[in-house]
Amino acid sequence: MPAGSNRKRERQYEHIKESAQERGESEKRAEEIAARTVNKERARAGESRTASRSSTDDMSSGRRGGQRSGNGSQGPTRDQLYAEAKRRKIDGRSHMNKAELKRALDN
């Protein structure tokens, strides 16, 4: 966590990081997503010393995520499906495409 963060932002960081890992992101990528999101929220709330224009003028991450999860969403990525298939030890997963992984996980 960046210097000057508070308990709320630390909880937010951990929650975002855990959510990203559950979606199949690596730990390093999950940490990056969480840090960027929390830093943007801190800038929008006036909690940081400096803030870029895109941090303060762009839409909030919560609103953007809501837009992405609408009707146009394609669901989980192939990599996310593969990670779940690996966790469940589904045979032949490395040769499956996204649709095949989805069917195998639905059974």
N, CA, C and O of each residue as an XYZ file, in Angstrom:
428
protein
N       0.836     -1.191      0.000
C       0.000      0.000      0.000
C       0.874      1.245      0.000
O       1.947      1.257      0.603
N       0.411      2.296     -0.680
C       1.177      3.543     -0.696
C       1.238      4.186      0.685
O       0.371      3.956      1.529
N       2.261      4.986      0.903
C       2.378      5.712      2.166
C       1.192      6.653      2.300
O       0.738      7.235      1.316
N       0.699      6.797      3.512
C      -0.415      7.707      3.750
C      -1.780      7.071      3.553
O      -2.794      7.765      3.638
N      -1.833      5.783      3.295
C      -3.133      5.138      3.108
C      -3.769      4.865      4.473
O      -3.083      4.803      5.493
N      -5.072      4.706      4.467
C      -5.760      4.446      5.720
C      -6.335      3.026      5.718
O      -6.185      2.299      4.736
N      -6.979      2.636      6.793
C      -7.494      1.261      6.912
C      -8.532      0.948      5.847
O      -8.571     -0.166      5.325
N      -9.369      1.919      5.524
C     -10.389      1.695      4.494
C      -9.723      1.343      3.167
O     -10.129      0.390      2.503
N      -8.715      2.098      2.784
C      -8.030      1.844      1.509
C      -7.265      0.517      1.558
O      -7.161     -0.169      0.540
N      -6.736      0.152      2.711
C      -6.049     -1.133      2.833
C      -7.033     -2.287      2.654
O      -6.720     -3.277      1.992
N      -8.230     -2.158      3.248
C      -9.265     -3.186      3.071
C      -9.711     -3.242      1.616
O      -9.911     -4.323      1.061
N      -9.866     -2.074      1.002
C     -10.269     -2.000     -0.398
C      -9.217     -2.685     -1.276
O      -9.559     -3.451     -2.178
N      -7.949     -2.411     -1.012
C      -6.845     -3.014     -1.761
C      -6.897     -4.539     -1.661
O      -6.813     -5.233     -2.674
N      -7.036     -5.057     -0.441
C      -7.067     -6.508     -0.237
C      -8.267     -7.136     -0.938
O      -8.147     -8.201     -1.543
N      -9.424     -6.479     -0.857
C     -10.629     -7.001     -1.490
C     -10.466     -7.073     -3.010
O     -10.805     -8.085     -3.623
N      -9.952     -6.008     -3.612
C      -9.749     -5.973     -5.061
C      -8.718     -7.008     -5.483
O      -8.895     -7.688     -6.493
N      -7.645     -7.129     -4.714
C      -6.599     -8.103     -5.016
C      -7.152     -9.528     -4.974
O      -6.890    -10.323     -5.876
N      -7.920     -9.853     -3.923
C      -8.503    -11.196     -3.800
C      -9.489    -11.474     -4.929
O      -9.527    -12.581     -5.466
N     -10.283    -10.473     -5.289
C     -11.251    -10.651     -6.380
C     -10.538    -10.931     -7.698
O     -10.961    -11.791     -8.471
N      -9.468    -10.208     -7.947
C      -8.715    -10.410     -9.189
C      -8.092    -11.804     -9.219
O      -8.076    -12.448    -10.268
N      -7.583    -12.274     -8.091
C      -7.002    -13.614     -8.040
C      -8.067    -14.678     -8.247
O      -7.804    -15.696     -8.888
N      -9.263    -14.460     -7.717
C     -10.357    -15.414     -7.919
C     -10.772    -15.481     -9.385
O     -11.259    -16.513     -9.848
N     -10.580    -14.374    -10.120
C     -10.895    -14.352    -11.546
C      -9.797    -15.003    -12.376
O      -9.936    -15.132    -13.593
N      -8.703    -15.417    -11.731
C      -7.643    -16.111    -12.447
C      -6.409    -15.283    -12.732
O      -5.508    -15.755    -13.426
N      -6.335    -14.063    -12.221
C      -5.154    -13.226    -12.427
C      -4.014    -13.735    -11.544
O      -4.244    -14.301    -10.475
N      -2.786    -13.524    -12.010
C      -1.628    -13.881    -11.188
C      -1.562    -12.935     -9.994
O      -2.209    -11.887     -9.990
N      -0.783    -13.304     -8.986
C      -0.678    -12.448     -7.797
C      -0.093    -11.093     -8.156
O      -0.561    -10.066     -7.664
N       0.918    -11.078     -9.005
C       1.554     -9.824     -9.399
C       0.562     -8.919    -10.128
O       0.487     -7.722     -9.849
N      -0.201     -9.494    -11.065
C      -1.186     -8.714    -11.820
C      -2.314     -8.241    -10.892
O      -2.789     -7.113    -11.023
N      -2.740     -9.090     -9.964
C      -3.795     -8.725     -9.013
C      -3.349     -7.551     -8.148
O      -4.138     -6.647     -7.876
N      -2.096     -7.560     -7.718
C      -1.556     -6.457     -6.916
C      -1.539     -5.163     -7.721
O      -1.855     -4.092     -7.202
N      -1.165     -5.274     -9.000
C      -1.132     -4.084     -9.862
C      -2.533     -3.501    -10.048
O      -2.723     -2.289     -9.947
N      -3.507     -4.361    -10.318
C      -4.890     -3.906    -10.494
C      -5.389     -3.225     -9.225
O      -5.988     -2.151     -9.284
N      -5.142     -3.852     -8.083
C      -5.600     -3.304     -6.807
C      -4.939     -1.957     -6.520
O      -5.615     -1.009     -6.120
N      -3.634     -1.869     -6.720
C      -2.917     -0.621     -6.434
C      -3.409      0.510     -7.333
O      -3.624      1.628     -6.864
N      -3.585      0.225     -8.613
C      -4.053      1.265     -9.540
C      -5.458      1.731     -9.186
O      -5.755      2.925     -9.217
N      -6.315      0.780     -8.850
C      -7.695      1.134     -8.505
C      -7.751      1.968     -7.238
O      -8.437      2.989     -7.194
N      -7.029      1.537     -6.200
C      -7.034      2.271     -4.934
C      -6.411      3.652     -5.119
O      -6.925      4.633     -4.583
N      -5.324      3.743     -5.862
C      -4.689      5.041     -6.083
C      -5.637      5.994     -6.805
O      -5.688      7.182     -6.486
N      -6.388      5.476     -7.776
C      -7.338      6.314     -8.502
C      -8.446      6.794     -7.566
O      -8.828      7.964     -7.600
N      -8.956      5.899     -6.739
C     -10.003      6.285     -5.794
C      -9.487      7.311     -4.789
O     -10.211      8.234     -4.415
N      -8.238      7.154     -4.352
C      -7.642      8.133     -3.432
C      -7.544      9.495     -4.099
O      -7.825     10.516     -3.470
N      -7.147      9.519     -5.371
C      -7.027     10.782     -6.101
C      -8.399     11.427     -6.274
O      -8.538     12.639     -6.112
N      -9.408     10.632     -6.600
C     -10.762     11.161     -6.793
C     -11.322     11.737     -5.493
O     -12.098     12.692     -5.517
N     -10.927     11.155     -4.359
C     -11.433     11.608     -3.065
C     -10.573     12.726     -2.468
O     -10.868     13.213     -1.376
N      -9.511     13.139     -3.175
C      -8.651     14.204     -2.676
C      -7.702     13.753     -1.588
O      -7.224     14.578     -0.810
N      -7.415     12.450     -1.515
C      -6.547     11.912     -0.468
C      -5.083     11.836     -0.873
O      -4.239     11.469     -0.056
N      -4.763     12.179     -2.124
C      -3.370     12.115     -2.559
C      -2.851     13.522     -2.854
O      -3.627     14.427     -3.162
N      -1.549     13.692     -2.758
C      -0.953     15.011     -2.982
C      -1.066     15.433     -4.441
O      -1.359     16.590     -4.742
N      -0.832     14.488     -5.339
C      -0.923     14.785     -6.764
C      -1.897     13.825     -7.410
O      -2.084     12.703     -6.940
N      -2.514     14.267     -8.483
C      -3.459     13.417     -9.194
C      -3.458     13.797    -10.670
O      -3.456     14.979    -11.015
N      -3.458     12.803    -11.524
C      -3.499     13.081    -12.957
C      -4.916     13.466    -13.364
O      -5.878     13.171    -12.656
N      -5.031     14.118    -14.499
C      -6.344     14.523    -14.989
C      -7.222     13.299    -15.231
O      -8.421     13.334    -14.958
N      -6.636     12.221    -15.740
C      -7.444     11.026    -16.011
C      -7.964     10.385    -14.721
O      -9.010      9.736    -14.726
N      -7.240     10.566    -13.629
C      -7.714     10.020    -12.353
C      -8.910     10.784    -11.818
O      -9.820     10.200    -11.229
N      -8.905     12.086    -12.024
C      -9.973     12.895    -11.436
C     -11.133     13.144    -12.392
O     -12.268     13.294    -11.941
N     -10.882     13.192    -13.698
C     -11.941     13.510    -14.659
C     -12.620     12.275    -15.243
O     -13.746     12.366    -15.732
N     -11.960     11.137    -15.200
C     -12.507      9.903    -15.766
C     -13.617      9.367    -14.859
O     -13.745      9.785    -13.708
N     -14.414      8.442    -15.387
C     -15.475      7.851    -14.561
C     -14.858      6.968    -13.480
O     -13.729      6.499    -13.620
N     -15.602      6.747    -12.411
C     -15.086      5.956    -11.301
C     -14.935      4.494    -11.715
O     -15.600      4.025    -12.638
N     -14.060      3.790    -11.024
C     -13.838      2.380    -11.349
C     -15.093      1.554    -11.074
O     -15.353      0.582    -11.783
N     -15.870      1.919    -10.065
C     -17.105      1.203     -9.775
C     -18.115      1.330    -10.901
O     -18.781      0.358    -11.256
N     -18.229      2.512    -11.457
C     -19.160      2.722    -12.573
C     -18.677      1.987    -13.817
O     -19.473      1.368    -14.524
N     -17.383      2.054    -14.084
C     -16.843      1.389    -15.263
C     -17.050     -0.122    -15.166
O     -17.437     -0.765    -16.142
N     -16.791     -0.681    -13.991
C     -16.992     -2.111    -13.808
C     -18.435     -2.503    -14.006
O     -18.720     -3.565    -14.559
N     -19.346     -1.666    -13.566
C     -20.764     -1.932    -13.772
C     -21.131     -1.931    -15.239
O     -21.974     -2.719    -15.667
N     -20.512     -1.063    -16.015
C     -20.785     -1.028    -17.450
C     -20.243     -2.273    -18.133
O     -20.859     -2.788    -19.066
N     -19.121     -2.748    -17.686
C     -18.515     -3.918    -18.312
C     -19.285     -5.199    -18.020
O     -19.233     -6.149    -18.801
N     -19.997     -5.229    -16.904
C     -20.676     -6.462    -16.531
C     -22.100     -6.529    -17.072
O     -22.873     -7.399    -16.669
N     -22.454     -5.630    -17.971
C     -23.808     -5.594    -18.525
C     -24.056     -6.693    -19.546
O     -23.368     -7.714    -19.548
N     -25.032     -6.483    -20.408
C     -25.437     -7.494    -21.388
C     -24.347     -7.827    -22.396
O     -24.327     -8.933    -22.935
N     -23.454     -6.904    -22.658
C     -22.412     -7.144    -23.647
C     -21.248     -7.974    -23.131
O     -20.324     -8.270    -23.888
N     -21.273     -8.354    -21.869
C     -20.175     -9.108    -21.287
C     -20.073    -10.496    -21.901
O     -21.084    -11.159    -22.131
N     -18.864    -10.921    -22.160
C     -18.625    -12.247    -22.731
C     -18.365    -13.289    -21.652
O     -18.012    -14.426    -21.965
N     -18.530    -12.926    -20.413
C     -18.272    -13.855    -19.327
C     -16.793    -13.951    -19.046
O     -16.015    -13.097    -19.471
N     -16.397    -14.997    -18.326
C     -14.981    -15.150    -17.979
C     -14.128    -15.414    -19.220
O     -14.608    -15.959    -20.214
N     -12.878    -15.026    -19.147
C     -11.963    -15.254    -20.267
C     -11.574    -16.729    -20.334
O     -11.831    -17.494    -19.404
N     -10.954    -17.113    -21.440
C     -10.501    -18.492    -21.585
C      -9.485    -18.817    -20.493
O      -9.503    -19.909    -19.926
N      -8.601    -17.863    -20.202
C      -7.595    -18.088    -19.167
C      -8.233    -18.290    -17.794
O      -7.765    -19.107    -17.001
N      -9.291    -17.552    -17.519
C      -9.986    -17.715    -16.243
C     -10.674    -19.076    -16.180
O     -10.646    -19.749    -15.149
N     -11.293    -19.474    -17.296
C     -11.935    -20.795    -17.352
C     -10.889    -21.902    -17.203
O     -11.116    -22.900    -16.519
N      -9.743    -21.706    -17.853
C      -8.665    -22.688    -17.767
C      -8.170    -22.831    -16.330
O      -7.924    -23.940    -15.856
N      -8.026    -21.693    -15.640
C      -7.562    -21.730    -14.248
C      -8.543    -22.510    -13.375
O      -8.130    -23.277    -12.505
N      -9.832    -22.315    -13.608
C     -10.848    -23.049    -12.843
C     -10.814    -24.539    -13.200
O     -10.958    -25.391    -12.323
N     -10.625    -24.852    -14.487
C     -10.536    -26.260    -14.911
C      -9.310    -26.922    -14.287
O      -9.362    -28.087    -13.892
N      -8.228    -26.191    -14.200
C      -7.009    -26.713    -13.575
C      -7.255    -26.985    -12.100
O      -6.839    -28.013    -11.565
N      -7.943    -26.038    -11.446
C      -8.259    -26.206    -10.027
C      -9.121    -27.446     -9.801
O      -8.961    -28.149     -8.804
N     -10.041    -27.709    -10.743
C     -10.928    -28.871    -10.631
C     -10.320    -30.143    -11.229
O     -10.938    -31.207    -11.210
N      -9.090    -30.015    -11.763
C      -8.364    -31.153    -12.348
C      -9.136    -31.815    -13.483
O      -9.280    -33.038    -13.503
N      -9.638    -31.013    -14.436
C     -10.364    -31.522    -15.597
C      -9.346    -31.972    -16.645
O      -8.489    -31.197    -17.071
N      -9.458    -33.236    -17.050
C      -8.529    -33.801    -18.042
C      -8.734    -33.167    -19.417
O      -9.860    -32.847    -19.798
N      -7.636    -32.988    -20.160
C      -7.678    -32.473    -21.522
C      -7.891    -30.974    -21.617
O      -8.129    -30.456    -22.708
N      -7.812    -30.278    -20.518
C      -8.118    -28.840    -20.502
C      -7.173    -28.023    -21.378
O      -7.578    -26.997    -21.925
N      -5.935    -28.451    -21.520
C      -4.975    -27.653    -22.287
C      -5.299    -27.629    -23.776
O      -4.833    -26.744    -24.495
N      -6.084    -28.582    -24.244
C      -6.442    -28.637    -25.668
C      -7.817    -28.039    -25.930
O      -8.263    -28.017    -27.077
N      -8.497    -27.556    -24.901
C      -9.861    -27.045    -25.057
C      -9.878    -25.561    -25.384
O      -9.030    -24.799    -24.921
N     -10.864    -25.159    -26.197
C     -11.082    -23.738    -26.436
C     -12.043    -23.211    -25.368
O     -12.446    -23.954    -24.473
N     -12.404    -21.950    -25.462
C     -13.231    -21.324    -24.434
C     -14.583    -22.033    -24.282
O     -15.012    -22.313    -23.163
N     -15.245    -22.319    -25.391
C     -16.563    -22.969    -25.342
C     -16.476    -24.362    -24.726
O     -17.339    -24.759    -23.943
N     -15.421    -25.102    -25.089
C     -15.251    -26.451    -24.535
C     -14.965    -26.408    -23.031
O     -15.481    -27.229    -22.272
N     -14.144    -25.451    -22.610
C     -13.874    -25.301    -21.181
C     -15.158    -24.961    -20.418
O     -15.408    -25.486    -19.333
N     -15.955    -24.083    -21.001
C     -17.206    -23.697    -20.357
C     -18.124    -24.904    -20.195
O     -18.711    -25.093    -19.130
N     -18.255    -25.726    -21.244
C     -19.089    -26.943    -21.174
C     -18.565    -27.912    -20.139
O     -19.340    -28.485    -19.373
N     -17.241    -28.103    -20.105
C     -16.643    -29.039    -19.152
C     -16.868    -28.577    -17.713
O     -17.085    -29.396    -16.820
N     -16.816    -27.279    -17.495
C     -17.013    -26.747    -16.145
C     -18.491    -26.768    -15.734
O     -18.800    -26.828    -14.545
N     -19.390    -26.721    -16.701
C     -20.816    -26.749    -16.389
C     -21.296    -28.143    -15.993
O     -22.336    -28.278    -15.347
N     -20.548    -29.180    -16.374
C     -20.941    -30.565    -16.045
C     -20.615    -30.933    -14.620
O     -20.884    -32.056    -14.196
